[in-house]
């Protein structure tokens, strides 16, 4: 086990939390209010209360603007980084309530609910007043049992994310279009979720050529399964996977318009692939160093 107490001297955790919060903020402010919270949907939710519905503060009000602005306030405070131990509880409360109230949701929203919940035990023992500040070891928690528990929860988060990618990859193997290599063609040209015209103009030929479309199709499956394998790889290889996955989700954003999903998954990938005991800047420098070393190796092999 690494010296996990250093997670409280790093800003990696705050970056991940901020990406998750930013994703939901953009969903709320960039989507028409009536599309997210239509009256008929709210009425139905209030008429069919379930086990944990009492935690959903949207259902406490007749005026939906009140919980809406309360959610935005919480998420903005999360991004400021103040008092992570307290805001982590409110962050999950806001994420949970919004997810189970919105009429229109996507995968990133559901992932956020789970990951933000799992982050609570880690944040509860964060002694900092501001999560963005990198501090020395003098104020980190000293209780080794709390640190071990925090580390264990962090491992659970990584296992959860690894299983997410494994399920995404393996599930595709049960679909005939993914097996025969044509699934990405259909998704790329879908009338609703497909690529916009300018993207089709730029890279459309890649999805009409049998060789390239098959390579893209199986490349997606291979990357998702490799991201699961990343659980067991060395840190430098995790940096490579982060880069590939970041580009992969960004391309999904460009082609299918899932911008908030890309932002959510960036937060998740930071937790999954980065070293949480060093700063974000140090992680990025290490990514550059890894690719620089690969570049040097490639150049040397070409010379020989």
Backbone bond lengths (Angstrom), bond angles and torsions (degrees), N, CA, C in turn:
res aa  C-N    CA-C-N  psi(-1)  N-CA   C-N-CA  omega(-1)  CA-C   N-CA-C  phi
1 X - - - 1.463 - - 1.525 110.11 -
2 X 1.351 117.76 128.84 1.463 120.20 178.37 1.529 110.59 -71.29
3 X 1.321 116.89 171.18 1.464 120.62 176.96 1.525 107.47 -74.64
4 X 1.317 115.32 85.73 1.457 120.42 -171.65 1.516 112.49 -72.70
5 X 1.332 117.12 -13.48 1.464 118.87 177.78 1.529 111.02 -61.34
6 X 1.338 116.44 -21.10 1.468 120.23 -179.13 1.522 112.55 -69.96
7 X 1.347 117.42 -10.77 1.459 119.25 176.03 1.521 110.07 -62.36
8 X 1.340 115.59 -23.79 1.456 120.46 179.74 1.530 112.56 -90.11
9 X 1.329 115.77 5.90 1.465 120.71 171.17 1.530 109.94 -114.87
10 X 1.321 115.93 8.34 1.462 122.36 -176.95 1.525 109.27 -117.86
11 X 1.334 115.79 160.64 1.470 119.64 177.35 1.530 112.58 -106.77
12 X 1.332 116.93 9.56 1.470 120.78 -179.18 1.522 110.92 -61.95
13 X 1.316 116.53 -43.80 1.466 120.81 -179.99 1.527 110.37 -60.78
14 X 1.318 116.96 -40.56 1.460 120.56 -179.85 1.519 111.93 -67.22
15 X 1.320 117.34 -38.11 1.460 120.51 175.94 1.527 110.64 -60.30
16 X 1.328 116.70 -46.07 1.465 120.35 -179.14 1.522 111.01 -62.44
17 X 1.331 117.15 -44.99 1.462 121.19 179.47 1.527 110.98 -63.09
18 X 1.323 116.44 -36.76 1.468 120.77 -178.44 1.524 111.51 -69.08
19 X 1.327 116.78 -39.87 1.461 119.18 176.93 1.528 110.77 -62.95
20 X 1.327 116.72 -41.38 1.463 120.07 179.39 1.525 110.87 -64.66
21 X 1.332 116.34 -39.98 1.465 120.31 178.64 1.529 111.06 -69.38
22 X 1.327 116.55 -42.41 1.462 121.04 -179.56 1.522 111.38 -60.89
23 X 1.302 117.07 -38.78 1.466 121.21 179.22 1.518 111.14 -57.29
24 X 1.325 116.17 -45.77 1.464 119.68 -178.59 1.532 111.17 -72.14
25 X 1.321 117.29 -36.01 1.465 120.49 176.79 1.521 110.10 -58.24
26 X 1.322 116.70 -47.74 1.460 120.71 -178.37 1.522 111.86 -64.80
27 X 1.323 115.83 -36.43 1.466 119.35 176.12 1.521 110.42 -60.82
28 X 1.327 116.11 -43.19 1.460 120.36 -176.25 1.526 113.22 -71.65
29 X 1.321 116.78 -41.05 1.472 118.81 -174.22 1.530 113.14 -88.57
30 X 1.323 117.02 -19.08 1.471 119.98 -178.07 1.521 113.35 -99.14
31 X 1.305 116.74 -3.59 1.466 120.57 179.21 1.523 109.38 -111.38
32 X 1.323 118.33 140.62 1.470 120.56 177.26 1.532 111.02 -56.14
33 X 1.319 116.12 132.22 1.466 121.34 -176.05 1.526 111.28 -55.84
34 X 1.326 116.99 -43.76 1.461 120.74 -177.11 1.524 112.91 -69.51
35 X 1.349 116.40 -21.74 1.459 119.26 175.69 1.526 111.03 -76.71
36 X 1.323 115.66 -35.92 1.465 119.84 179.76 1.524 112.05 -76.58
37 X 1.340 115.76 -38.94 1.468 120.20 -174.98 1.533 110.77 -130.16
38 X 1.324 117.48 64.94 1.470 119.40 178.89 1.531 111.05 -66.19
39 X 1.308 116.25 147.33 1.471 121.01 -175.24 1.522 112.75 -57.60
40 X 1.340 116.84 -43.79 1.468 119.27 -176.68 1.532 111.11 -62.69
41 X 1.339 116.33 -33.55 1.464 120.69 -179.72 1.526 110.99 -71.21
42 X 1.315 116.73 -41.69 1.469 120.96 -179.97 1.530 110.01 -65.45
43 X 1.321 115.98 -42.14 1.475 120.05 178.28 1.523 110.21 -60.15
44 X 1.316 116.06 -43.39 1.470 120.44 -179.78 1.520 111.09 -63.82
45 X 1.343 117.28 -40.53 1.461 120.74 179.07 1.531 111.13 -62.94
46 X 1.311 116.09 -41.82 1.467 120.25 -178.55 1.524 111.62 -70.36
47 X 1.317 116.67 -26.59 1.471 120.37 178.74 1.521 112.53 -83.40
48 X 1.330 116.80 -17.72 1.475 120.73 -177.35 1.517 110.26 -124.67
49 X 1.322 115.90 60.98 1.457 120.96 179.62 1.522 110.16 -69.10
50 X 1.355 115.20 137.97 1.463 120.54 -179.68 1.526 110.67 -118.88
51 X 1.359 115.83 -166.33 1.453 121.88 -169.50 1.535 114.37 -50.14
52 X 1.329 116.77 -55.09 1.462 120.72 -175.32 1.526 112.72 -103.43
53 X 1.310 116.46 15.88 1.458 119.69 -177.70 1.519 112.29 -62.55
54 X 1.347 116.59 -26.11 1.462 118.99 -178.66 1.529 111.79 -66.41
55 X 1.353 116.84 -18.84 1.461 120.15 177.34 1.529 112.15 -79.23
56 X 1.306 116.73 -16.44 1.459 121.55 -177.00 1.526 109.25 -80.24
57 X 1.338 115.74 101.20 1.465 118.57 -173.99 1.530 113.31 -71.40
58 X 1.320 118.50 -13.17 1.464 119.94 174.85 1.528 110.63 -62.72
59 X 1.309 115.93 -31.13 1.454 120.30 -177.05 1.524 112.25 -82.27
60 X 1.331 117.43 -2.15 1.454 121.17 178.06 1.526 112.38 -82.76
61 X 1.334 116.57 -15.55 1.461 120.18 -170.78 1.534 110.95 -119.69
62 X 1.313 114.22 149.30 1.463 119.24 172.68 1.528 110.21 -86.73
63 X 1.327 115.76 -29.59 1.465 121.49 176.10 1.525 109.00 -94.21
64 X 1.333 117.75 106.54 1.463 121.84 -173.66 1.529 112.93 -71.24
65 X 1.316 117.01 -12.24 1.461 119.34 178.35 1.536 111.20 -68.42
66 X 1.318 117.00 -29.02 1.470 120.29 -177.76 1.532 110.85 -65.29
67 X 1.344 120.66 -55.07 1.470 119.62 177.23 1.528 112.29 -65.98
68 X 1.318 116.82 -28.77 1.466 120.88 178.62 1.522 110.31 -61.14
69 X 1.319 117.30 -50.55 1.466 120.27 -179.37 1.530 111.76 -72.65
70 X 1.323 116.05 -29.99 1.469 119.51 175.16 1.525 110.65 -63.66
71 X 1.324 116.31 -40.36 1.466 121.32 177.01 1.522 111.05 -62.57
72 X 1.314 117.17 -46.59 1.459 120.89 179.11 1.518 111.04 -59.96
73 X 1.327 117.01 -40.10 1.468 121.05 178.58 1.521 110.97 -61.69
74 X 1.331 116.62 -46.25 1.465 120.80 179.93 1.524 110.72 -61.04
75 X 1.303 116.40 -46.19 1.467 120.66 -176.90 1.528 111.41 -65.54
76 X 1.310 117.19 -38.07 1.463 120.55 176.86 1.528 110.03 -64.72
77 X 1.331 116.99 -41.44 1.467 120.63 177.78 1.530 111.30 -63.55
78 X 1.338 116.60 -36.74 1.470 120.25 176.95 1.523 110.21 -60.47
79 X 1.324 116.34 -42.94 1.460 120.11 -179.17 1.526 111.64 -67.69
80 X 1.332 117.37 -31.82 1.469 119.10 176.72 1.519 111.50 -64.78
81 X 1.344 116.14 -24.61 1.458 120.30 176.50 1.505 115.55 87.66
82 X 1.331 118.26 5.70 1.464 119.07 -175.85 1.531 110.64 -73.08
83 X 1.304 115.21 140.82 1.463 124.56 174.94 1.533 113.77 38.10
84 X 1.318 117.03 70.10 1.478 120.07 -178.59 1.524 113.61 -55.29
85 X 1.331 117.16 -34.44 1.466 118.75 -176.36 1.529 111.95 -65.01
86 X 1.323 117.20 -31.31 1.463 120.16 178.99 1.530 111.88 -90.17
87 X 1.334 115.88 -44.27 1.459 119.96 -176.68 1.520 112.40 -68.18
88 X 1.350 118.08 -22.36 1.465 119.51 179.10 1.529 111.09 -62.47
89 X 1.330 116.57 -35.66 1.465 120.31 177.94 1.524 111.01 -68.36
90 X 1.320 116.08 -45.59 1.459 120.24 179.11 1.531 111.63 -67.18
91 X 1.341 115.73 -33.26 1.468 120.34 178.62 1.525 109.95 -60.75
92 X 1.333 116.00 -47.01 1.463 118.14 179.56 1.530 110.68 -67.02
93 X 1.308 116.46 -41.33 1.468 120.72 -179.86 1.528 110.46 -57.66
94 X 1.324 116.65 -45.30 1.458 121.47 179.65 1.519 111.35 -67.18
95 X 1.340 116.82 -42.16 1.466 121.27 -179.22 1.522 110.96 -66.22
96 X 1.315 115.34 -44.88 1.470 120.82 178.91 1.534 111.09 -61.95
97 X 1.316 116.17 -50.32 1.466 120.27 -176.63 1.522 111.51 -62.37
98 X 1.323 116.05 -42.06 1.461 119.81 -178.73 1.518 111.77 -67.93
99 X 1.324 115.77 -43.09 1.465 119.65 -179.12 1.525 111.45 -60.59
100 X 1.328 116.36 -42.49 1.458 119.90 -176.36 1.533 112.92 -85.99
101 X 1.332 116.51 5.39 1.458 120.02 175.35 1.520 111.97 -112.55
102 X 1.334 117.94 -34.92 1.459 120.81 -177.78 1.525 111.49 -61.16
103 X 1.308 115.12 139.46 1.464 121.00 177.11 1.523 110.59 -79.10
104 X 1.335 116.51 -32.03 1.465 122.21 -179.95 1.523 108.33 -110.15
105 X 1.328 117.22 118.75 1.458 121.35 179.82 1.526 109.50 -133.92
106 X 1.332 115.35 162.40 1.465 120.08 173.75 1.521 109.06 -140.34
107 X 1.333 115.43 177.11 1.462 120.42 -170.98 1.510 114.58 -57.83
108 X 1.327 116.92 -36.35 1.459 119.73 -178.63 1.510 112.88 -62.39
109 X 1.341 117.12 -33.68 1.464 121.00 178.76 1.530 110.90 -65.43
110 X 1.320 116.27 -42.30 1.464 120.73 -179.44 1.523 111.06 -68.11
111 X 1.316 116.74 -41.54 1.462 120.81 177.70 1.519 110.61 -60.63
112 X 1.328 116.22 -41.33 1.464 121.18 -179.06 1.523 111.34 -60.72
113 X 1.335 116.97 -42.36 1.467 120.24 179.70 1.531 110.50 -57.00
114 X 1.324 116.19 -44.35 1.471 120.95 -177.30 1.517 111.56 -70.41
115 X 1.329 117.37 -48.30 1.462 120.65 -175.52 1.520 111.53 -68.85
116 X 1.328 117.32 -40.84 1.470 120.10 178.62 1.523 110.49 -63.13
117 X 1.330 117.40 -36.74 1.466 120.78 175.82 1.522 110.88 -62.66
118 X 1.333 116.68 -45.74 1.463 120.68 -178.31 1.532 112.13 -68.76
119 X 1.317 117.27 -22.18 1.465 120.33 179.27 1.528 112.80 -76.86
120 X 1.328 116.87 -17.13 1.468 119.97 -176.80 1.522 112.56 -57.17
121 X 1.354 120.53 -50.92 1.470 119.06 -179.16 1.530 113.27 -59.67
122 X 1.329 117.12 -32.86 1.464 120.57 178.91 1.519 110.19 -70.17
123 X 1.323 116.40 -42.86 1.466 120.72 -177.22 1.530 112.61 -73.57
124 X 1.322 117.18 -27.82 1.460 119.80 -176.42 1.527 113.06 -62.44
125 X 1.324 117.42 -25.11 1.464 118.75 179.16 1.527 111.90 -105.52
126 X 1.325 115.35 16.00 1.466 120.58 175.13 1.526 108.25 -80.50
127 X 1.335 118.60 113.99 1.468 120.71 -175.01 1.525 114.29 -82.01
128 X 1.332 117.76 -4.87 1.465 120.37 -173.38 1.527 112.25 -74.60
129 X 1.319 114.73 150.54 1.457 120.75 172.88 1.522 111.36 -85.41
130 X 1.333 116.48 -19.93 1.460 121.65 -179.87 1.517 108.95 -141.65
131 X 1.332 115.67 118.43 1.460 120.67 -175.14 1.514 114.56 -69.40
132 X 1.358 117.37 -18.11 1.462 120.38 -179.50 1.526 112.18 -77.05
133 X 1.310 116.21 -20.20 1.461 120.10 -174.07 1.524 110.37 -81.86
134 X 1.322 115.94 128.75 1.464 120.76 173.04 1.520 107.25 -91.18
135 X 1.319 115.98 125.79 1.461 121.23 -174.30 1.526 109.88 -123.27
136 X 1.331 116.28 170.35 1.456 119.98 179.11 1.519 110.97 -82.42
137 X 1.311 115.28 175.77 1.472 120.90 -173.91 1.518 113.88 -73.14
138 X 1.317 118.35 -4.65 1.461 120.26 -172.99 1.528 113.22 -68.49
139 X 1.351 117.50 -22.72 1.467 118.62 -177.06 1.523 113.12 -114.21
140 X 1.325 118.15 7.89 1.466 119.86 179.14 1.519 109.56 -74.41
141 X 1.329 117.94 155.83 1.471 120.69 177.86 1.531 111.01 -57.90
142 X 1.300 116.35 136.64 1.466 121.12 -177.62 1.529 112.88 -100.89
143 X 1.330 116.67 -15.04 1.455 120.52 -178.51 1.529 109.58 -70.61
144 X 1.324 115.56 112.97 1.468 120.06 -174.48 1.525 112.24 -66.60
145 X 1.332 117.02 -26.96 1.460 119.81 179.90 1.527 110.55 -72.85
146 X 1.321 116.79 -38.46 1.462 120.65 176.46 1.526 110.46 -66.13
147 X 1.331 115.93 -40.60 1.466 119.77 178.87 1.525 110.52 -64.61
148 X 1.331 116.62 -41.37 1.465 120.49 178.67 1.531 110.29 -64.49
149 X 1.334 116.13 -40.48 1.466 119.64 178.37 1.521 109.98 -64.57
150 X 1.321 116.72 -43.15 1.461 121.32 178.27 1.523 110.73 -60.05
151 X 1.329 116.36 -44.54 1.467 121.09 178.76 1.532 110.65 -63.23
152 X 1.320 116.86 -40.23 1.468 120.91 -179.61 1.519 111.03 -62.90
153 X 1.328 116.80 -41.72 1.468 120.53 178.27 1.527 109.93 -65.06
154 X 1.323 116.65 -38.93 1.468 120.07 178.87 1.524 110.47 -62.87
155 X 1.316 117.05 -39.01 1.467 120.88 176.79 1.524 110.18 -64.35
156 X 1.330 116.82 -39.56 1.467 120.72 177.03 1.525 110.35 -60.33
157 X 1.335 117.08 -40.75 1.470 121.08 177.72 1.524 109.71 -60.63
158 X 1.325 116.73 -44.84 1.456 120.03 -179.53 1.530 111.57 -65.89
159 X 1.324 117.10 -38.61 1.469 120.14 176.65 1.525 109.99 -64.35
160 X 1.325 116.42 -42.16 1.465 120.75 178.24 1.523 111.27 -58.21
161 X 1.329 116.44 -45.24 1.463 120.36 -179.53 1.528 111.31 -70.06
162 X 1.333 116.14 -37.41 1.457 119.27 176.85 1.519 111.79 -62.38
163 X 1.324 116.06 -43.14 1.462 120.69 178.81 1.527 111.27 -67.19
164 X 1.322 116.52 -31.19 1.455 120.55 176.59 1.528 110.75 -60.60
165 X 1.321 115.91 -47.00 1.464 119.76 179.25 1.526 111.40 -70.16
166 X 1.326 116.94 -38.00 1.464 119.28 178.17 1.521 110.63 -61.97
167 X 1.312 116.96 -44.92 1.465 120.73 179.19 1.524 110.93 -62.60
168 X 1.347 115.80 -40.89 1.467 119.65 179.54 1.529 111.06 -62.10
169 X 1.332 116.11 -40.18 1.461 119.87 -179.08 1.511 113.02 -73.94
170 X 1.326 117.04 -47.32 1.467 121.38 -177.12 1.528 111.27 -68.31
171 X 1.342 117.04 -38.03 1.471 120.06 -179.52 1.520 111.48 -60.38
172 X 1.317 116.65 -32.38 1.477 120.19 178.99 1.526 111.37 -65.94
173 X 1.327 116.22 -26.62 1.462 119.77 -179.61 1.526 112.31 -71.87
174 X 1.318 116.09 -8.90 1.465 120.58 179.07 1.530 111.48 -97.92
175 X 1.327 116.26 1.41 1.465 121.35 -178.51 1.522 108.60 -110.26
176 X 1.323 116.68 126.79 1.472 121.22 -173.10 1.526 112.25 -59.75
177 X 1.343 117.34 -38.01 1.463 119.73 -178.78 1.529 112.43 -65.53
178 X 1.314 116.49 -32.26 1.465 118.78 176.11 1.524 110.50 -74.35
179 X 1.299 116.80 -35.14 1.463 120.58 179.54 1.522 111.31 -66.77
180 X 1.337 116.80 -42.13 1.467 118.32 -178.18 1.530 112.89 -85.89
181 X 1.340 116.26 0.32 1.457 120.07 171.73 1.510 115.98 85.01
182 X 1.334 117.89 17.51 1.470 119.61 -176.25 1.532 113.68 -112.48
183 X 1.313 118.31 -1.45 1.471 121.05 -173.95 1.523 112.14 -59.24
184 X 1.342 117.36 -44.59 1.464 119.19 -177.37 1.531 111.38 -65.68
185 X 1.330 116.23 -28.54 1.473 119.74 176.54 1.528 109.76 -62.83
186 X 1.335 115.90 -46.41 1.462 119.63 -178.03 1.527 111.18 -67.55
187 X 1.323 118.00 -40.51 1.461 120.54 179.40 1.525 111.11 -68.41
188 X 1.315 116.44 -37.61 1.462 121.17 -179.80 1.532 110.94 -64.21
189 X 1.311 117.07 -35.06 1.464 121.96 -176.13 1.520 113.49 -103.34
190 X 1.322 117.14 9.45 1.465 120.57 179.73 1.530 110.70 -61.61
191 X 1.336 116.75 137.92 1.472 120.88 -176.39 1.522 113.21 -64.99
192 X 1.331 117.10 -28.59 1.466 120.95 -176.72 1.525 111.63 -100.91
193 X 1.322 116.74 -50.86 1.460 121.05 -174.02 1.529 113.53 -101.31
194 X 1.322 116.50 0.96 1.458 119.75 -175.92 1.524 113.63 -74.09
195 X 1.325 115.13 179.98 1.463 122.28 -176.66 1.525 111.40 -70.42
196 X 1.334 116.45 147.81 1.473 119.25 173.39 1.528 110.37 -68.83
197 X 1.312 115.35 166.51 1.466 120.41 -173.85 1.525 113.36 -59.84
198 X 1.340 117.21 -39.58 1.465 118.16 -177.32 1.528 111.78 -67.91
199 X 1.327 116.90 -31.24 1.464 120.29 176.27 1.529 109.61 -71.43
200 X 1.320 115.93 -40.38 1.473 119.39 177.10 1.521 110.87 -61.65
201 X 1.322 116.20 -36.75 1.463 119.97 178.94 1.528 111.00 -66.14
202 X 1.346 116.12 -38.05 1.461 120.58 -175.29 1.524 112.88 -78.13
203 X 1.330 116.90 -46.84 1.464 118.83 -173.33 1.522 113.27 -124.90
204 X 1.336 117.25 8.47 1.455 120.98 -179.20 1.521 114.79 -52.64
205 X 1.348 118.67 -40.25 1.470 119.52 -179.41 1.529 113.74 -58.52
206 X 1.341 117.09 -27.09 1.467 119.72 178.51 1.521 111.33 -64.37
207 X 1.336 115.98 -25.63 1.457 120.48 -175.84 1.534 112.18 -99.88
208 X 1.306 115.53 6.00 1.479 119.61 174.13 1.525 111.54 -113.78
209 X 1.319 116.24 -13.51 1.458 121.11 176.94 1.528 109.25 -86.74
210 X 1.309 117.43 127.84 1.474 121.22 -173.96 1.524 112.57 -61.75
211 X 1.327 117.06 -33.63 1.467 120.12 -178.21 1.523 110.86 -73.18
212 X 1.340 116.99 -51.31 1.460 119.97 -176.85 1.522 112.21 -67.83
213 X 1.327 117.53 -37.73 1.459 119.02 -179.27 1.522 110.71 -67.19
214 X 1.331 117.09 -34.81 1.471 120.65 176.59 1.521 110.76 -68.62
215 X 1.337 116.58 -41.33 1.465 120.27 177.94 1.526 111.31 -62.65
216 X 1.324 117.00 -42.75 1.466 120.75 178.15 1.520 110.10 -64.35
217 X 1.318 116.34 -44.91 1.463 122.86 -178.93 1.529 111.01 -56.63
218 X 1.329 116.19 -53.87 1.457 119.78 -177.78 1.529 111.66 -77.46
219 X 1.326 116.98 -22.39 1.459 120.00 174.48 1.517 111.77 -64.83
220 X 1.341 115.97 -38.66 1.468 120.76 177.02 1.521 110.42 -61.98
221 X 1.326 116.17 -48.43 1.468 120.31 179.84 1.521 110.79 -62.16
222 X 1.330 116.26 -45.29 1.462 120.38 -179.24 1.519 112.06 -62.42
223 X 1.335 117.41 -41.05 1.463 120.63 -179.89 1.517 110.95 -65.05
224 X 1.316 117.53 -42.87 1.465 120.03 -178.72 1.527 111.23 -64.65
225 X 1.317 117.31 -38.99 1.469 120.01 177.84 1.528 110.43 -70.73
226 X 1.334 116.72 -37.97 1.463 120.32 177.29 1.525 111.63 -64.71
227 X 1.318 116.74 -32.84 1.466 119.40 177.42 1.527 110.64 -65.08
228 X 1.316 116.91 -33.87 1.471 118.96 173.12 1.521 110.40 -66.08
229 X 1.323 116.37 -44.20 1.470 120.70 179.16 1.526 110.62 -60.20
230 X 1.342 116.16 -25.58 1.461 120.63 178.91 1.521 113.65 -55.50
231 X 1.319 117.28 -22.49 1.468 120.89 175.50 1.526 111.73 -54.19
232 X 1.318 116.53 -31.17 1.457 121.05 -171.17 1.535 113.04 -108.81
233 X 1.329 117.01 5.50 1.458 120.69 -175.87 1.521 112.33 -94.49
234 X 1.328 115.29 164.10 1.455 120.96 176.19 1.526 109.95 -69.48
235 X 1.330 114.95 161.78 1.456 120.32 -174.24 1.523 112.83 -59.36
236 X 1.316 118.04 -40.23 1.464 119.11 -176.87 1.527 111.69 -65.08
237 X 1.321 117.05 -32.22 1.464 120.13 176.71 1.525 110.76 -74.65
238 X 1.331 116.69 -29.50 1.461 119.68 175.27 1.527 110.57 -65.01
239 X 1.325 115.83 -35.09 1.464 119.38 177.11 1.524 111.05 -63.87
240 X 1.310 116.30 -38.23 1.473 120.47 177.74 1.524 109.56 -64.82
241 X 1.332 116.45 -44.58 1.462 120.44 179.06 1.524 111.41 -63.27
242 X 1.336 116.58 -38.44 1.462 119.51 177.63 1.521 110.62 -58.84
243 X 1.319 115.87 -46.39 1.462 120.67 -178.31 1.522 111.11 -61.72
244 X 1.328 116.28 -45.46 1.466 120.51 179.68 1.532 111.13 -64.35
245 X 1.340 115.95 -42.65 1.464 119.69 -178.40 1.524 111.34 -69.59
246 X 1.335 116.70 -36.99 1.461 120.52 177.68 1.529 110.29 -60.99
247 X 1.327 116.35 -45.80 1.469 121.24 178.21 1.529 110.13 -64.63
248 X 1.326 116.40 -41.37 1.468 122.04 179.79 1.521 110.80 -58.35
249 X 1.328 117.69 -48.68 1.465 121.08 -179.02 1.526 111.34 -70.61
250 X 1.322 117.05 -31.20 1.461 119.74 176.69 1.530 110.45 -66.82
251 X 1.330 116.40 -38.44 1.465 120.19 177.54 1.529 111.16 -66.65
252 X 1.332 116.32 -35.49 1.464 119.75 174.78 1.525 109.56 -61.54
253 X 1.330 116.15 -39.50 1.458 121.06 176.65 1.527 111.05 -61.30
254 X 1.335 116.95 -47.31 1.459 120.56 -178.24 1.532 112.26 -64.81
255 X 1.324 115.49 -40.27 1.464 119.91 -174.58 1.531 112.01 -83.03
256 X 1.333 116.29 -44.44 1.467 119.62 -173.34 1.527 113.70 -107.62
257 X 1.333 117.10 -4.25 1.463 119.79 175.92 1.509 115.59 78.14
258 X 1.336 117.91 16.23 1.464 121.07 -177.61 1.530 110.33 -90.17
259 X 1.329 115.52 70.72 1.457 120.77 -176.39 1.509 113.50 -67.61
260 X 1.325 117.09 -44.28 1.464 119.43 -178.33 1.532 111.23 -69.73
261 X 1.323 116.39 -29.16 1.469 119.56 175.01 1.530 110.21 -64.70
262 X 1.328 117.14 -41.60 1.462 121.61 176.92 1.525 110.49 -60.28
263 X 1.329 117.46 -42.92 1.463 121.01 -178.78 1.530 110.25 -67.01
264 X 1.332 116.77 -43.49 1.477 120.19 177.73 1.519 111.25 -59.77
265 X 1.332 115.95 -45.85 1.453 119.69 -178.12 1.521 112.16 -69.63
266 X 1.319 117.63 -26.89 1.460 119.37 174.08 1.521 109.83 -64.00
267 X 1.338 116.66 -43.92 1.465 119.82 175.88 1.515 112.03 -60.01
268 X 1.336 116.07 -41.96 1.466 120.39 179.36 1.527 111.34 -66.77
269 X 1.324 116.87 -40.73 1.465 120.73 -179.36 1.521 111.74 -66.43
270 X 1.316 117.39 -32.09 1.470 120.54 175.28 1.523 109.52 -61.53
271 X 1.324 116.41 -44.25 1.468 120.32 178.35 1.524 111.56 -67.56
272 X 1.321 115.84 -32.38 1.462 121.01 -173.52 1.525 112.83 -82.82
273 X 1.319 117.02 -38.04 1.466 120.64 -169.48 1.526 115.03 -112.12
274 X 1.314 118.35 -20.80 1.455 119.77 -176.58 1.527 110.90 -87.93
275 X 1.325 114.89 158.22 1.460 121.35 172.37 1.527 107.38 -82.10
276 X 1.339 118.20 112.14 1.464 119.71 -173.86 1.525 113.75 -76.82
277 X 1.324 117.47 -6.95 1.467 120.24 -176.57 1.528 112.70 -93.46
278 X 1.336 117.12 -0.60 1.457 121.12 173.97 1.527 108.30 -123.65
279 X 1.314 117.77 167.65 1.462 120.51 -175.06 1.521 111.56 -73.67
280 X 1.324 115.25 165.77 1.460 120.67 177.36 1.528 110.33 -60.48
281 X 1.330 116.69 -42.46 1.456 120.75 179.85 1.520 111.17 -60.00
282 X 1.329 117.09 -41.53 1.461 120.65 179.29 1.527 111.23 -66.63
283 X 1.335 116.68 -37.37 1.470 120.20 176.52 1.521 111.09 -62.96
284 X 1.327 116.87 -44.34 1.464 120.69 -179.82 1.527 111.02 -64.72
285 X 1.328 116.52 -39.48 1.469 120.01 177.40 1.526 110.55 -62.94
286 X 1.328 116.27 -36.56 1.462 119.54 178.83 1.523 111.14 -70.05
287 X 1.330 117.38 -34.37 1.467 120.36 175.76 1.525 109.42 -62.20
288 X 1.314 116.58 -45.95 1.466 120.63 178.31 1.523 110.68 -61.07
289 X 1.322 116.71 -40.17 1.454 120.65 -179.79 1.520 111.36 -64.92
290 X 1.332 116.85 -39.69 1.467 121.18 179.32 1.517 110.43 -62.49
291 X 1.326 116.93 -48.62 1.463 119.81 -178.54 1.524 111.62 -70.61
292 X 1.317 116.66 -29.52 1.465 119.78 176.22 1.521 110.54 -66.68
293 X 1.340 116.16 -39.91 1.466 120.01 179.12 1.527 111.08 -67.18
294 X 1.351 116.78 -38.24 1.463 120.19 177.09 1.523 110.73 -65.55
295 X 1.324 115.84 -37.76 1.458 120.48 179.32 1.525 110.90 -64.55
296 X 1.343 116.59 -42.80 1.463 121.05 178.64 1.524 110.90 -63.86
297 X 1.335 115.32 -41.64 1.466 119.64 178.92 1.526 110.88 -62.49
298 X 1.330 116.28 -40.80 1.459 121.21 179.55 1.528 111.12 -65.08
299 X 1.329 116.19 -42.11 1.472 120.31 179.58 1.515 111.41 -65.11
300 X 1.340 116.09 -39.73 1.478 119.87 179.01 1.516 110.71 -66.11
301 X 1.326 116.83 -39.33 1.471 120.02 -179.85 1.529 110.69 -66.44
302 X 1.331 117.52 -34.01 1.459 121.45 178.63 1.523 111.10 -68.62
303 X 1.337 117.13 -36.12 1.454 121.38 -179.83 1.531 111.81 -69.31
304 X 1.345 114.91 -34.24 1.451 119.01 -178.90 1.527 111.03 -83.35
